Amino acid sequence: MWDYPRPPRVEPRSERIIVRFGGEVIADSTGAVRVLETSHPPVYYLPRAAFEKGVLSPVEGTSFCEFKGRAQYFDVVAGGSVASRAAWTYPEPTQGFEALGSRVALYPGLMESCEIDGEQVKFQDGDFYGGWITPWITGPFKGGPGTAGW
């Protein structure tokens, strides 16, 4: 991940991604893309159509990424559980990031589980980053105590 590009790069992926929350499978897809950015674990964006109906509940507030544009957020709701602002999308992404406009990313640490081809994802520390850490990704990673100044 230290050789990932800056500005970030979007890559289509064909692995099967399964996300569980509230005791339910809330998303299942083989049509994700991932964003690779220097010093960050990849962030996976799943097609909106991969999410079960009613799981994504839009909330107020946005953030801005210098590369991708303005993000909008969702609460994730399933099985009587709610994860606040646990998902986001870029409805009008900047040039080069158009693939994100129809996809949604999740903070894996707020989900019960996220899997890539059956491999359990570990989440990136901190409350800002949404990186998906798998055995084939090596750190160190931003997000933990003492890493903000990298």
VEXVEXDREN-226036 format. One line per 8 residues: number of its first residue (from 1); their letters; for each residue y, x, z of C-alpha. Coordinates in steps of 0.5 Angstrom, whole numbers, padded with zeros to 4 digits. Each point is the difference from the previous one (the first is absolute). Last residue first. Example, Ala and Ser with C-alpha at 12.3 -4.5 7.8 and 13.67 -1.06 7.14 Angstrom:
! VEXVEXDREN-226036
2> SA> -0002,0027,0014; -0007,-0002,0002
! end
This chain:
! VEXVEXDREN-226036
150> WGATGPGG> 0022,0005,0017; 0004,-0003,0005; -0003,-0006,0002; -0007,0004,0002; 0001,0001,0007; -0004,-0006,0003; -0004,-0003,-0006; 0003,-0003,-0007
142> KFPGTIWP> -0001,0005,-0005; -0007,0003,-0001; -0004,0006,0001; -0004,-0001,-0004; -0006,0000,-0005; -0002,-0006,-0004; -0007,-0001,-0002; -0002,-0003,0007
134> TIWGGYFD> 0005,-0006,-0001; 0007,-0001,0002; 0004,-0006,-0002; 0007,0001,0001; 0005,-0005,0002; 0005,0004,0003; 0006,-0003,0004; -0004,-0002,0007
126> GDQFKVQE> -0003,0007,0001; -0007,0003,-0001; -0003,-0001,-0007; -0006,-0005,0001; -0007,0002,-0001; -0004,-0003,-0006; -0007,-0002,0001; -0005,0002,-0006
118> GDIECSEM> -0003,-0006,-0004; 0003,0001,-0006; 0007,0001,0003; 0000,-0004,0006; 0005,-0003,0005; -0001,-0003,0006; 0003,-0004,0006; 0006,0000,-0003
110> LGPYLAVR> 0007,0003,0003; -0002,0007,-0001; -0001,-0001,-0007; 0007,-0002,-0001; -0001,-0004,-0006; 0003,0001,-0008; 0001,-0006,-0004; 0000,0000,-0008
102> SGLAEFGQ> 0003,-0004,-0006; 0006,0005,0000; -0003,0006,0002; -0003,0001,-0007; 0008,0001,-0002; 0001,0006,0004; 0002,0005,-0006; 0007,-0004,0000
94> TPEPYTWA> 0002,-0003,0006; -0004,-0005,0003; 0002,-0008,0000; -0005,-0003,0005; -0001,0006,0004; -0006,-0002,0005; -0001,0000,0007; -0005,-0001,0005
86> ARSAVSGG> -0001,0000,0008; 0007,-0003,0001; -0003,-0004,0006; -0008,0000,0001; -0002,-0007,0002; -0007,-0002,0002; -0002,-0007,0000; -0006,0002,-0005
78> AVVDFYQA> 0005,0002,-0005; 0008,0002,-0001; 0003,0006,-0002; 0007,0000,0001; 0004,0002,-0007; 0005,0005,-0002; 0005,0001,-0006; 0001,0007,-0002
70> RGKFECFS> 0007,0002,-0004; -0001,0006,-0005; -0006,0004,-0002; 0003,0007,0001; 0006,0000,0005; -0004,-0005,0004; 0004,-0005,0003; -0002,-0005,0005
62> TGEVPSLV> 0000,-0008,0000; 0001,-0005,0006; -0003,-0007,0000; -0007,-0002,0000; -0005,-0002,-0005; -0007,-0003,0002; -0006,0004,-0003; -0007,-0003,0002
54> GKEFAARP> 0002,-0007,-0003; -0005,0000,-0006; -0005,0006,0001; 0003,0007,-0003; -0003,0003,-0006; 0005,-0004,-0004; 0006,0004,0003; -0003,0006,-0004
46> LYYVPPHS> -0002,0006,0006; 0005,0005,0001; -0003,0007,0003; 0004,0005,0004; -0002,0007,-0001; 0000,0005,0006; 0007,0003,0000; 0003,0007,0000
38> TELVRVAG> 0002,0000,-0008; -0001,-0008,-0002; -0006,-0003,-0004; 0001,-0008,-0001; -0007,-0003,-0001; -0001,-0006,-0004; -0005,-0005,0001; -0005,-0004,-0005
30> TSDAIVEG> -0007,0000,0003; 0002,-0005,0005; -0002,-0004,0007; 0006,-0003,0004; 0000,-0004,0007; -0007,0001,0002; 0000,-0004,0006; -0001,0002,0008
22> GFRVIIRE> 0008,-0001,0001; 0001,0006,-0005; -0005,0003,-0005; 0002,0004,-0006; -0005,0002,-0006; 0001,0005,-0005; -0004,0001,-0006; 0001,0007,-0004
14> SRPEVRPP> 0003,-0001,-0007; 0007,0003,0002; 0007,0001,-0005; 0004,0005,0002; 0008,0000,0002; 0003,0007,0001; 0005,0001,0005; 0007,0004,-0001
6> RPYDWM> -0003,0005,0003; -0007,0002,-0002; -0006,0000,0004; -0002,0008,0001; 0001,-0001,0008; -0005,-0006,-0001
! end
